Amino acid sequence: MSWVDVRVGDFAEIKHGFAFKGEFFVDQGDLVVLTPGNCHEHGGFRAKGEKEKFYSGPIPDGFLLEEGDLVVVMTDLVSTAPVLGGAFKIPENGRYLHNQRLGLVEITRPDLVDKRFLYHIFNSGRYRAQIRGSASGATVRHTAPGRIKECSVSVPRDVHVQTKIADILSAYDDLIENNRRRIGLLEQAARMLYREWFIHLRFPGHEHAKITSGLPEGWERKTLGDLLTLKRGYDLPEARRVDGPIPIVSSSGITGYHNSKKADAPGIVTGRYGTIGEVFLVDEDFWPLNTALYVSDKKGNPEIFLLHVLRHTMASVQSDKAAVPGVNRNILHTIKVDAPPIRLRQQFEESAAVNFQQMHVLRETNQKLAEARDLLLPRLMNGEIAV
C-alpha cells in the first residue's frame, strides 16, 4: 500500500462561517447555531441539549448545513485547546447553521481524498498537534483556514483504500455515537424529572402540600452556598503532566489524564471560565483544572440532586467578563435557590440513580470502544495493517 504526504490545501478548501446576530438568538426553535462546544474532544458531533443556541433571523445562502457535511473547530475558549482543529459530521439536513467559529470543509480533489477518511485525519494526534502549534492567542486559541490548509497529512495514494479504512473506523464510531445518544436520552429524562419535581413543583404528594410564602410546606429558600461549596481547580502545566489513570477535568469536561488526583469521586465540576454553564458528574477520582470549579463540600446532600441544582443555577448565570466568559464562585454562593426537604432530595436521588448507573456502563463501553479504535487508527493510518 503506497502512502503520500500532502497538504490539506492540496485537496480541500475551508469556508468561514457566518456571524449570526445575537438579537435573533432564541431559547427554542428549529434552527441550531453550531458552536465549538458541539464537538467532542476526540471529534464527533456533540448535542448540547438545553445549551443549544437557536436562531430565528434571516439566513444567508450557503450557511444551512446538510447531513454529512464536515466541519472543523477554529476557535477554542480553553487555553489547552482540547477541541481546536477537531472535526464532526452534521447529523441531519435543514437544522444546523454554519457559525463563524467553525470551518466547512469542501473537498476540491475527490480523487485524492475520501471525506470520511479525512474526518479521521482531522481527529488524529499528528494533525491536532500541528493545529495547536500554529494557533494564535494565549487564553482563547484560534486557527484559520490558511493554517489548516498548510497542515501536512499522510494518506493512501489509492482513494479506495482510504474508503476501506474509513469503513473500519466508522464501525467503531457508529457504536460510540449510538451509545452517546442513549446517554443523552437518559440524561434528558433525569433533567426532566428534576424540572417536574423542583421547578414546576409537581413532586410526589404535591397535591396535598400547603403553600406558604410561595413555597410548599417543608421547603426553604436558601443560598446555593447553603447546599454546597465550590472551590477553584488547580494549575497543571503541560510540562508537569504525567500520563496516568486520573482524568483531568476542565471547563469543557475531561481533557486528558494524569498520574495523581486532587479530588475524590463522585465529583461535580463546572466551568469557571471558558465553557460556562456546563456541569459534569465525574465518576472517578479526578484532577480539576484551574479553568473549573468543583464541589468540595456537598454538605450532606446527594450528588445527583446537587448536580441538577448547579445545572439549573449555571443556566441562568451571566458572564462577569467580556473577552473571556467567567464566573465568580463567591457570587454563585449567594444565588437564591428553593430547597426541598431532605427526604424529597433523597427520593429524587434514588429515582435518578438508575439512569446514571446505565449512563456509567455506557460511558465505560464507549471508553473501551474508543481505546480499541485509537489503537487501530495509527496502524491503519501508517499502513502497518493492510486493508
C-alpha positions as CSV (number, residue, x, y, z in Angstrom):
1,M,0.0,0.0,0.0
2,S,1.5,3.3,-1.1
3,W,1.2,6.4,1.1
4,V,1.9,10.0,0.2
5,D,2.4,13.2,2.3
6,V,0.2,16.1,1.1
7,R,-1.1,19.4,2.4
8,V,-4.7,19.8,3.4
9,G,-4.9,22.6,0.9
10,D,-4.0,20.3,-1.9
11,F,-7.4,18.6,-1.8
12,A,-9.7,20.9,0.3
13,E,-10.9,24.4,1.0
14,I,-12.0,25.6,4.4
15,K,-15.0,28.0,4.3
16,H,-15.6,30.5,7.1
17,G,-19.0,30.5,8.9
18,F,-21.4,33.4,9.2
19,A,-21.6,35.8,12.2
20,F,-25.2,35.2,13.2
21,K,-26.7,38.2,15.0
22,G,-27.3,37.8,18.7
23,E,-30.6,39.7,18.6
24,F,-32.1,36.7,16.8
25,F,-31.0,34.0,19.3
26,V,-33.9,32.4,21.0
27,D,-34.4,29.7,23.7
28,Q,-36.2,27.3,21.4
29,G,-36.6,26.8,17.6
30,D,-36.0,24.6,14.6
31,L,-32.5,26.0,13.7
32,V,-29.4,25.5,15.8
33,V,-26.4,27.8,15.6
34,L,-23.4,25.4,16.0
35,T,-20.5,26.3,18.3
36,P,-17.1,24.7,19.1
37,G,-19.0,23.1,22.0
38,N,-20.8,20.9,19.5
39,C,-17.5,19.0,19.0
40,H,-16.3,16.2,21.3
41,E,-12.7,16.4,22.5
42,H,-11.7,13.5,20.3
43,G,-14.0,14.5,17.5
44,G,-17.6,13.7,16.6
45,F,-20.8,15.7,16.9
46,R,-22.0,16.6,20.4
47,A,-25.6,17.6,21.0
48,K,-25.7,20.2,23.7
49,G,-29.4,19.7,24.7
50,E,-30.6,22.7,26.7
51,K,-27.4,24.6,25.9
52,E,-28.0,24.8,22.2
53,K,-28.3,28.2,20.6
54,F,-31.4,28.6,18.4
55,Y,-31.9,31.2,15.7
56,S,-35.0,32.9,14.3
57,G,-33.5,35.5,11.9
58,P,-32.7,35.6,8.2
59,I,-30.1,33.1,6.9
60,P,-27.7,34.0,4.1
61,D,-27.5,31.4,1.3
62,G,-24.9,28.7,1.9
63,F,-24.9,28.6,5.7
64,L,-27.6,26.0,6.3
65,L,-25.7,22.8,6.6
66,E,-26.6,19.4,5.1
67,E,-26.3,15.9,6.5
68,G,-22.8,14.6,6.1
69,D,-21.1,18.0,5.9
70,L,-17.7,18.0,7.5
71,V,-17.0,20.9,10.0
72,V,-13.8,21.8,11.8
73,V,-13.4,23.9,15.0
74,M,-11.4,27.1,14.5
75,T,-11.7,28.7,18.0
76,D,-11.3,27.1,21.4
77,L,-12.1,29.1,24.6
78,V,-9.8,26.8,26.6
79,S,-6.1,27.5,26.7
80,T,-5.2,23.8,26.3
81,A,-7.3,23.8,23.1
82,P,-8.9,20.3,23.6
83,V,-11.2,20.7,20.6
84,L,-9.3,23.1,18.3
85,G,-9.0,21.7,14.8
86,G,-11.3,18.8,15.7
87,A,-13.9,17.7,13.2
88,F,-17.5,16.5,13.3
89,K,-20.1,15.5,10.8
90,I,-23.6,17.1,10.5
91,P,-26.2,14.5,11.6
92,E,-29.2,15.8,9.6
93,N,-30.5,18.2,6.9
94,G,-32.0,21.6,7.4
95,R,-31.3,22.1,11.1
96,Y,-27.8,23.3,11.8
97,L,-26.3,26.7,10.9
98,H,-22.7,27.3,10.0
99,N,-21.4,29.7,12.6
100,Q,-18.3,31.9,12.4
101,R,-16.0,29.9,14.7
102,L,-16.3,26.8,12.5
103,G,-14.9,25.9,9.1
104,L,-16.8,24.0,6.5
105,V,-14.6,21.5,4.7
106,E,-15.2,21.5,0.9
107,I,-13.3,18.7,-1.0
108,T,-11.8,20.1,-4.2
109,R,-9.9,16.9,-5.2
110,P,-12.1,13.8,-4.5
111,D,-9.6,11.8,-6.5
112,L,-7.0,12.5,-3.7
113,V,-9.1,12.1,-0.5
114,D,-12.2,10.4,0.8
115,K,-14.2,12.7,3.0
116,R,-14.9,10.1,5.7
117,F,-11.2,9.2,5.8
118,L,-10.4,12.9,6.2
119,Y,-12.7,13.1,9.2
120,H,-10.4,10.7,11.0
121,I,-7.3,12.6,9.8
122,F,-8.7,15.7,11.3
123,N,-9.2,13.9,14.7
124,S,-5.7,12.3,14.7
125,G,-2.9,13.4,17.0
126,R,-0.4,14.4,14.3
127,Y,-2.8,16.8,12.7
128,R,-4.1,18.2,16.0
129,A,-0.5,18.9,17.2
130,Q,0.1,21.0,14.0
131,I,-3.1,23.0,14.6
132,R,-2.2,23.7,18.3
133,G,1.4,24.6,17.3
134,S,0.3,27.2,14.8
135,A,-2.6,28.6,16.8
136,S,-2.7,32.2,18.0
137,G,-4.0,33.5,21.3
138,A,-2.9,32.7,24.9
139,T,-6.3,32.0,26.5
140,V,-8.7,31.9,23.6
141,R,-7.0,29.8,20.9
142,H,-7.6,30.5,17.2
143,T,-6.7,28.8,13.9
144,A,-7.7,29.9,10.4
145,P,-8.4,28.3,7.0
146,G,-4.9,29.1,5.8
147,R,-3.2,27.4,8.7
148,I,-5.4,24.3,8.4
149,K,-4.6,24.1,4.7
150,E,-0.9,24.2,5.5
151,C,-1.0,21.1,7.7
152,S,0.7,18.1,6.3
153,V,-1.1,14.7,6.4
154,S,-0.3,11.3,5.1
155,V,-2.9,9.5,3.0
156,P,-3.0,6.3,0.9
157,R,-2.4,7.1,-2.7
158,D,-5.4,4.9,-3.6
159,V,-8.7,6.6,-2.6
160,H,-10.4,3.2,-2.5
161,V,-8.0,2.2,0.3
162,Q,-9.0,5.3,2.2
163,T,-12.6,4.3,1.9
164,K,-11.9,0.9,3.3
165,I,-10.1,2.4,6.3
166,A,-13.0,4.8,6.9
167,D,-15.4,1.9,6.8
168,I,-13.5,0.0,9.6
169,L,-13.1,3.1,11.8
170,S,-16.7,4.2,11.2
171,A,-18.0,0.9,12.6
172,Y,-16.5,1.9,16.0
173,D,-17.7,5.5,15.7
174,D,-21.3,4.3,14.9
175,L,-21.3,2.2,18.1
176,I,-19.9,5.0,20.1
177,E,-22.4,7.5,18.7
178,N,-25.3,5.2,19.4
179,N,-24.3,4.9,23.0
180,R,-23.9,8.7,23.2
181,R,-27.4,9.1,22.0
182,R,-28.6,6.6,24.7
183,I,-26.6,8.5,27.3
184,G,-28.2,11.8,26.1
185,L,-31.7,10.4,26.4
186,L,-31.1,9.0,29.9
187,E,-29.6,12.4,31.0
188,Q,-32.5,14.3,29.5
189,A,-35.0,12.1,31.4
190,A,-33.2,12.9,34.6
191,R,-33.3,16.6,33.8
192,M,-37.0,16.5,33.0
193,L,-37.7,14.7,36.3
194,Y,-35.8,17.4,38.2
195,R,-37.7,20.2,36.5
196,E,-41.0,18.4,37.1
197,W,-40.4,18.0,40.8
198,F,-38.4,21.0,41.8
199,I,-39.1,23.7,39.2
200,H,-42.8,23.0,38.3
201,L,-43.3,21.7,41.9
202,R,-45.2,18.6,40.7
203,F,-43.3,16.3,43.1
204,P,-44.8,13.2,44.7
205,G,-47.5,14.3,47.1
206,H,-47.7,17.9,45.8
207,E,-51.5,17.7,45.6
208,H,-51.7,17.8,49.4
209,A,-48.8,20.2,50.1
210,K,-49.7,23.6,51.6
211,I,-48.2,26.6,50.0
212,T,-46.7,29.3,52.3
213,S,-44.9,32.4,51.0
214,G,-44.8,30.8,47.6
215,L,-43.1,27.6,48.8
216,P,-44.6,24.2,49.6
217,E,-44.7,23.2,53.2
218,G,-41.3,21.9,54.4
219,W,-39.4,23.8,51.6
220,E,-36.9,26.6,52.4
221,R,-35.4,29.5,50.5
222,K,-31.6,29.1,50.8
223,T,-28.5,30.2,49.0
224,L,-26.5,27.9,46.8
225,G,-23.7,28.2,49.4
226,D,-26.0,26.6,52.0
227,L,-26.2,23.5,49.9
228,L,-22.7,23.2,48.6
229,T,-19.2,24.7,48.5
230,L,-17.5,25.5,45.2
231,K,-13.7,25.6,45.0
232,R,-11.4,26.6,42.2
233,G,-9.4,23.9,40.4
234,Y,-5.7,23.5,40.3
235,D,-3.0,24.6,37.9
236,L,-1.4,21.7,35.9
237,P,1.0,23.0,33.2
238,E,1.7,20.6,30.3
239,A,5.3,20.2,31.4
240,R,4.1,18.7,34.8
241,R,1.6,16.3,33.3
242,V,2.5,12.6,33.7
243,D,0.2,10.2,31.8
244,G,-1.9,8.0,34.1
245,P,-5.4,6.8,35.0
246,I,-6.7,10.1,36.7
247,P,-8.9,12.2,34.4
248,I,-8.1,15.9,34.1
249,V,-11.3,17.9,34.1
250,S,-11.5,21.4,32.7
251,S,-14.5,23.7,32.0
252,S,-15.3,21.6,28.9
253,G,-15.0,18.2,30.5
254,I,-12.3,15.6,30.5
255,T,-9.3,17.0,28.6
256,G,-6.6,14.4,29.4
257,Y,-5.2,12.1,32.1
258,H,-2.6,12.4,34.9
259,N,-1.0,10.1,37.5
260,S,-2.3,11.8,40.6
261,K,-5.6,13.2,41.9
262,K,-6.8,16.3,43.7
263,A,-10.5,15.4,44.3
264,D,-12.4,12.2,45.2
265,A,-15.2,10.7,43.2
266,P,-18.0,11.2,42.7
267,G,-17.3,14.8,41.7
268,I,-19.3,17.7,40.3
269,V,-17.5,20.2,38.1
270,T,-18.5,23.3,36.2
271,G,-16.6,26.0,34.2
272,R,-15.0,29.0,36.0
273,Y,-14.1,30.5,32.6
274,G,-14.0,29.2,29.0
275,T,-17.1,27.0,28.7
276,I,-19.6,28.5,31.1
277,G,-22.9,26.7,32.0
278,E,-21.9,23.1,31.6
279,V,-21.9,21.0,34.7
280,F,-20.4,17.5,34.8
281,L,-20.6,14.5,37.1
282,V,-17.3,12.7,37.3
283,D,-17.5,9.0,38.2
284,E,-13.9,8.6,39.3
285,D,-11.2,10.4,41.3
286,F,-10.0,13.4,39.3
287,W,-7.8,16.5,38.9
288,P,-9.9,19.7,38.4
289,L,-8.1,22.3,36.4
290,N,-8.0,26.0,37.2
291,T,-10.5,26.7,34.4
292,A,-13.1,24.8,36.5
293,L,-14.9,25.0,39.8
294,Y,-15.7,21.8,41.7
295,V,-17.9,20.9,44.6
296,S,-15.5,20.5,47.5
297,D,-18.3,20.1,50.2
298,K,-21.7,18.5,49.4
299,K,-22.9,19.5,52.9
300,G,-24.8,16.2,53.3
301,N,-26.7,16.4,50.1
302,P,-26.9,13.6,47.5
303,E,-24.7,14.3,44.4
304,I,-27.2,13.8,41.6
305,F,-29.5,16.2,43.3
306,L,-26.7,18.8,43.7
307,L,-25.7,18.2,40.0
308,H,-29.1,19.3,38.9
309,V,-29.3,22.2,41.3
310,L,-26.0,23.5,40.0
311,R,-27.0,22.9,36.4
312,H,-30.2,24.9,36.9
313,T,-28.2,27.7,38.6
314,M,-25.5,27.9,36.0
315,A,-28.1,28.0,33.2
316,S,-29.1,31.5,34.4
317,V,-25.7,32.8,35.3
318,Q,-24.4,35.9,33.4
319,S,-20.7,36.2,32.5
320,D,-18.7,38.7,34.5
321,K,-16.0,39.2,31.8
322,A,-16.2,40.5,28.3
323,A,-13.4,38.8,26.3
324,V,-13.3,35.5,28.2
325,P,-16.5,34.4,29.9
326,G,-16.1,33.9,33.6
327,V,-17.9,33.5,36.9
328,N,-17.1,34.3,40.5
329,R,-17.7,31.4,42.9
330,N,-18.4,33.8,45.8
331,I,-21.2,35.3,43.8
332,L,-22.5,31.9,42.9
333,H,-22.7,31.0,46.6
334,T,-25.1,33.9,47.2
335,I,-27.7,32.9,44.5
336,K,-31.1,32.0,46.0
337,V,-32.5,28.5,45.5
338,D,-35.6,26.8,46.6
339,A,-34.6,23.7,48.7
340,P,-37.0,20.8,49.1
341,P,-37.0,18.7,52.3
342,I,-34.1,16.2,52.6
343,R,-36.4,13.2,52.2
344,L,-37.5,14.6,48.8
345,R,-33.9,15.2,47.8
346,Q,-33.1,11.6,48.6
347,Q,-36.2,10.3,46.8
348,F,-35.1,12.1,43.7
349,E,-31.6,10.7,44.1
350,E,-33.0,7.1,44.2
351,S,-35.1,7.7,41.1
352,A,-32.4,9.3,39.0
353,A,-29.6,6.9,40.1
354,V,-31.0,4.2,37.9
355,N,-30.4,6.4,34.8
356,F,-26.9,7.4,36.0
357,Q,-25.9,3.8,36.6
358,Q,-26.9,2.9,33.0
359,M,-25.0,6.0,31.8
360,H,-21.9,4.9,33.7
361,V,-22.0,1.5,32.0
362,L,-22.4,3.1,28.5
363,R,-19.5,5.5,29.1
364,E,-17.3,2.6,30.1
365,T,-18.3,0.8,27.0
366,N,-17.5,3.8,24.9
367,Q,-14.1,4.2,26.5
368,K,-13.2,0.6,25.6
369,L,-14.5,1.1,22.1
370,A,-12.5,4.4,21.7
371,E,-9.4,2.7,23.1
372,A,-9.7,-0.1,20.6
373,R,-10.4,2.3,17.7
374,D,-7.4,4.5,18.8
375,L,-5.1,1.5,18.9
376,L,-6.2,0.6,15.4
377,L,-6.2,4.1,14.0
378,P,-2.4,4.7,13.8
379,R,-1.8,1.2,12.4
380,L,-4.3,1.8,9.7
381,M,-3.0,5.3,9.1
382,N,0.6,4.4,8.6
383,G,-0.1,1.3,6.5
384,E,1.0,-1.2,9.2
385,I,-2.3,-3.0,8.8
386,A,-3.2,-3.8,5.2
387,V,-6.9,-3.4,4.1
